[in-house]
């Protein structure tokens, strides 16, 4: 039984003149203590997917079809009250860089204590405060700084405080949206190490949403690549990095600047990410794809399983 | 900078501002057209000797610079002169008027801010929906109404159609009260219409600022965090969104005291409220410089004090300012 299972999930945003599909038929599952990286360009639907897991879609967003299961419980019929109980206790969010994820006018410790009291993780303010201070210590923030306001923290401390806050109600899953973006590389490395260490010691599952393949390589077992609202490839980290199949994944990997040799800036991917209001026909990547051939413009590529964990949606594969 | 040195430097600035205002205030009245002795002479032919003696008794025969020095000296020694017209001490006249104005403005301003902010929260959390559009449109429409006109319409309505509420003054004319409580009730009744006028015509700014500020704040990551933590929507709104959204409104509240005061002065004239507005109106008509000078200075002091209070109180709401 998996911790989280997403089956054929599609999410629409209502807009003037019709709906825009931000996530199309996404399926994946996560076991206890597993770690998945969700990779894609801005606007590929990865944050929408993450928010939908906690029922936090904006007012104009809705799940059009598909299912989300926590353990074996479906959340598709959840009321707002049921969602509230699920949030932070089953899965918690860590936001980008922690920059604005903390309320600027409330003390850090109070912000960590709050969900514990609301969810009954701790019953007294004293016990909750005690635990909040322990959590802060765990992420490397001394008790003397617990009563600070967010602006008194450095970017890295804010991100660590965000992680401590996410642990408040002992969730089994941490969803981290760009956890290492907008902070400098040294601190980035500390955050990544911290997440890896927490995963190890608490048996946390991690869903890491990022466009930084380096973060994925260090933190994740498996990778899901999204392009224009669709999952185009999923595989183990090894599979993605050493044996990428989808032309988009290949180009994404080639776009990463490397230190070896005089390659300069990575090649990048020509063209623009497609509009989701009016996506390209057939394979959504075909207008930018170097290997485009006859069926790509008209037929939507089916997902084909190439190896145990390696699934790719591309006409180049699975037609044998 | 420590809190103490921040406060003392802020108070230093305030004193400097006050000095500039006092200077400006003095020269302003010397540059205005019309003069007091001419106004008196219009009542009848005044012979030059009488004019000269009048000028002398008010110190108007001296050079402007001498008058200025004397003015500053009198100001700091609380020797604020007597009215050209009523010959009462200016201090006493302005003080009584100020107290009456404070009664009106306090009640009206507190109501304006509370109702304005409440409507702003109401509209902001329903942004884009019908209730929001109706609130915004209505408050803009009311804001566009000239205050004195609204006051006159209310005076008309309540003196012709619904007689009952007092439309003029602060107390019933020649009333005797058996208990102080009766007096308070009487003043309260007289407060109703001017207060309604002020609230209706000033509420829109607070509603709009609060609404827009809340809409922006509701989009912030920390509000999503608060929702993600499983907090109720009420708690998200009142504990996380509103305290942040209040910050611009708080500043507006203090900075706007000057504007609200000037609106109040108009309303006082319409409703014959015996406050600073009525006093200034009357003194302008009579070229009663000493009264005007002190009245204007009083207004300036009120506005400067409001700014000072804003700066001193803001850190209590926003910790980001506190320790800078």
Interface residues (C-beta under 8 A of the other chain):
Chain A: X51 X54 X56 X80 X83 X84 X85 X86 X87 X88 X89 X92 X93 X95 X96 X99 X100 X101 X102 X103 X104 X105 X106 X114 X115 X118 X119 X149 X151 X152 X162 X165 X168 X169
Chain B: X220 X221 X222 X224 X225 X226 X227 X228 X229 X230 X231 X232 X233 X235 X239 X240 X243 X244 X247 X317 X318 X319 X320 X323
